[in-house]
Amino acid sequence: MSIYDYKVKDVVGEEVSLSAYEGKVLLIVNTATGCGFTPQYDGLQDLYDKYAEQGLEILDFPCNQFGHQAPGSEEEIVDFCQLRYGVTFKQFAKVEVNGANEIPLYTYLKEQKGGVMGKNIKWNFTKFLVDRKGNVVGRFAPTVKPEEIEGKIKEVL
């Protein structure tokens, strides 16, 4: 399977095929609105503003698995992100990224790039970079700020 074979739910529960993003560079991030890393939304939005026209798409997957830091509904999360951080990139339904209920997309991402501490996602704001051909070319820890991966994004654009 490739990344383009996966389907995910958007914030209103509609199924979205990732094939819609074929030919784009993707930055896939599990996020939370009440996390110490939440200000990274600013950096993500800055990257999106700079590179969307060149083919960057940021896919935001809220996740409440880590310290229950994304407790709101999808609507509340979207409202918070738009009002507080001016987010305009695509946000999806809340997901689980580890365990029995993890979405298949995250199973795939973790199989492609296991990470330093093993395959499981350790916290909110873990980032996966996918090139235009659908290859997962990078995994970045929550402590890595969006601006720190700008060079790598420019390389794959």
Disulfide bonds with the S-S distance in Angstrom:
none
